[in-house]
Amino acid sequence: MNMDDLDLKILKLLQENARYSYREIAKELGIAVGTVYNRIKKLEDEGVIRGFCVDVDYEKLGFGLTAVIGIKARGKDIVRIEKEISKSSRIMQVYDVTGEYDIIVVAKFRDRADMNKFVKWLLSLEGVEKTNTSVVMDIVKEKFAIPLLTEE
């Protein structure tokens, strides 16, 4: 997709606050409201904007345990296993990776028993050979957006 600086500026504002109205974005950028609407619609149609999210503190909702789980799976079963895992309400991310493990997942659990139940289910899936679960001790950074328009 062809994106220009204006598209990036709109995305940057939406990353800061997905609740900004078209009018607020237009005022901030000194452009017409219709331009903001058309640009956001184009970004949605092209799949650049996949949705608008709320930044939730899951610990405050009772999900105090975060785990990173490496999964080794038979080659022919990897895609099927990834799709099956993705259906779980506890899973935040599923990555198809290179290295010792084939799949890496990040999940949130209420407690150890909740995690134990999930890992046991995971190990019962046809094609899963082994798992390695790391419990997150402290969340230093947990953002799902990278800054746009930076010189880094």
PyMOL commands that set and color helices and strands:
alter all, ss='L'
color gray80, all
select helices_A, chain A and resi 5-16+22-29+33-45+58-61+75-86+112-124
alter helices_A, ss='H'
color red, helices_A
select strands_A, chain A and resi 65-73+91-96+103-109+128-135
alter strands_A, ss='S'
color yellow, strands_A
deselect
rebuild
show_as cartoon
